[in-house]
């Protein structure tokens, strides 16, 4: 789970998901109020996690499977990726360049 770079408090899963951190690259720490930014590595990892639901599409096309098999796979993998994403977020007190 993310740890505030300023006060070193660990954020809960709920605080991470409910905050703006999942939609933007910065959020206020719920404990000290300081602005926290996702690290560049966390941004890259979260963008890779968003590609996970696309994997079943290639499997479905490759093997000619039914759309009714594809949709449940996408939903399950999307929920799994979304629920695991906060565990890989690291925070910094400043915004790092992506590259």
C-alpha positions in Angstrom: 0.0 0.0 0.0 1.2 3.6 -0.6 3.2 5.2 2.2 3.2 9.0 2.5 6.6 10.4 1.7 6.2 13.2 4.3 4.7 11.6 7.4 5.5 7.9 6.6 1.9 6.8 7.3 0.6 3.9 5.3 -2.6 4.5 3.4 -5.4 2.0 3.5 -6.8 0.3 0.4 -10.0 2.3 0.9 -8.1 5.6 1.2 -6.1 4.9 -1.9 -9.1 3.9 -4.0 -11.4 6.7 -2.7 -8.8 9.4 -3.2 -8.1 11.2 -6.4 -4.9 9.2 -6.7 -6.5 6.6 -8.9 -7.7 9.2 -11.4 -4.9 11.8 -11.2 -1.2 11.5 -10.3 -1.5 13.5 -7.1 -3.5 13.4 -3.9 -3.5 14.9 -0.4 -2.3 12.7 2.4 -5.3 11.8 4.6 -3.0 12.1 7.7 -0.8 15.2 7.2 -2.5 16.9 4.3 0.6 17.2 2.1 0.4 16.8 -1.6 1.7 13.4 -2.7 2.5 12.3 -6.3 2.7 8.9 -7.8 6.3 8.0 -8.7 7.2 7.6 -12.4 7.6 3.8 -11.9 4.1 3.6 -10.3 2.6 5.4 -13.3 4.3 3.1 -15.7 3.1 0.0 -13.8 -0.4 1.2 -13.5 -0.5 1.9 -17.3 0.7 -1.7 -17.8 -2.0 -3.0 -15.4 -4.6 -1.3 -17.5 -3.6 -3.5 -20.4 -4.4 -6.7 -18.6 -8.1 -6.9 -19.6 -6.9 -6.7 -23.3 -5.1 -10.1 -23.1 -8.4 -12.1 -23.4 -9.1 -10.3 -26.7 -6.0 -11.8 -28.3 -6.8 -15.2 -26.9 -10.3 -15.1 -28.1 -9.3 -14.0 -31.6 -6.4 -16.5 -31.7 -8.5 -19.5 -30.9 -11.8 -18.3 -32.4 -13.7 -18.4 -29.0 -17.1 -17.1 -28.4 -17.8 -13.5 -27.3 -19.8 -15.0 -24.4 -16.5 -16.4 -23.1 -14.6 -13.2 -23.8 -16.8 -10.8 -21.7 -16.6 -12.7 -18.4 -12.8 -12.9 -18.8 -12.5 -9.2 -19.4 -14.7 -8.4 -16.4 -12.9 -10.7 -14.0 -9.4 -9.5 -15.1 -10.5 -5.9 -15.1 -11.8 -6.2 -11.5 -8.6 -8.0 -10.5 -6.3 -5.5 -12.0 -8.3 -2.6 -10.5 -8.3 -4.1 -7.0 -4.5 -4.9 -7.1 -3.4 -1.6 -8.5 -3.2 0.3 -5.1 -0.7 -2.3 -3.8 1.8 -1.2 -6.4 1.6 2.6 -5.9 4.6 4.4 -4.5 4.4 8.0 -3.4 6.8 11.0 -3.6 6.6 14.6 -2.3 7.4 15.9 -5.7 6.3 15.1 -9.3 8.8 13.0 -11.1 9.2 13.2 -14.9 7.8 10.2 -16.6 10.9 9.5 -18.8 
